[in-house]
Amino acid sequence: MSLSSKKGKSRGKKKGLLKRKGSTGSSGSHGSGDIKIASDKKHKAKAIQEAMRSDPPDIANLRRLAISDGGLLRDDLRRKAWPKLMNVNVFEIPPKPANIRAHRDYRQVVLDVERSMRRFPANMKEEQRSRLQDQLVDIILRVLVRHPELHYYQGYHDICVTFLLVVGEDLAFAIMDKLSEYHLRDFMDESMDRTRHILGYLMPIVGKAHPELRDFLERSDVGTIFALSWLITWYGHVLTDIRHIVRLYDFFLACHPLMPIYLAAQIVLYRSEDILRVECEMTMVHHTLSRLPEDLPFEHLVSRAGDLFIQYPPSMLAKEAELEFLSSTTISCYEDFEMATNQKPDTVLRRRRRFGNSTAQNGDVKTVQLRKPTNLALKFAVWAISASLGAAALAVVNVVNEWF
């Protein structure tokens, strides 16, 4: 299913609006900006295709492109890039077992999928939607049958349906099969203990960036439950625009498994003025937090979430979040994933810092020479200079050594 034409049109408009907001130029300069945006997208699409055509695929470059402004741009590119980011062999996808509907979670899966109508395009014919819902049930059950140690949770289908709509049934299964072993693993335990541990990172991140806001939230006793559906559905359940959802999936697939909680923290920080204006009382604060505005600036949020990851990496927050790394299956398994797939995003920045590589090649997004910052101010300066790479790209390639 292709959403490319609408996506390109909407992003062009959004970027134009953002440009006008801070611009004193004329409408003629705005037209020139639109031409530049179109040229940049064409240049980036070529870079994405070249990264995928490399033998072997240039995964480090593909990660940077997936994270930087606009993500992977179009669904036809995502169909090829998403499997590569998850190291899926598209020629060796296991066939569908014959007995999947005998699984213990079959009834619950069907109930959730039947309630997922809003996740399908409004103009889709009922017959097509019904067929896709059957495929969605099969995708979920194929993963669960293949991994009997995993437990289905409500919200898992919201992630599956996004992949189904973009890449089709078999590739969606293959991607979800990998994600369920790594990025989503903590959510698929029999209990929610590890999910609560992941949520435990939210307040420490917010507190590092905005102590006053954290104090307000804690005094209100709002907790972190408002962000649960954001986290366990990768925002698929709480956002209505598929363009925003797939953009975030570009980001998450190229990043560390904890990036969704960093994005949650950044959303809270972005809305700090709205939050601090309400009465410091649990129901009022929860009501404000749980309703996401439709006009969130997702490119800005993605970039700033990357900033947060750089400034306050999980190793810094683990003790405060009452989470030892090895108690999280998602985190500990992620190292196995990177070792098995030879995908170590942090090595890219380390190599650039070591050799000072500032040359853009083959239409790649520009990189800059980086040196180790001596203090936070210098770190911000280096960060600003690196904007052409896309701020959040550094979040992927700068994971601290303790993780690997």
PyMOL commands that set and color helices and strands:
alter all, ss='L'
color gray80, all
select helices_A, chain A and resi 4-21+27-53+59-67+75-85+100-102+106-114+117-119+126-146+156-167+169-181+185-188+193-199+202-209+211-220+225-232+242-253+259-270+272-277+282-290+298-311+314-317+325-327+329-341+346-355+376-389+393-397+401-403
alter helices_A, ss='H'
color red, helices_A
deselect
rebuild
show_as cartoon
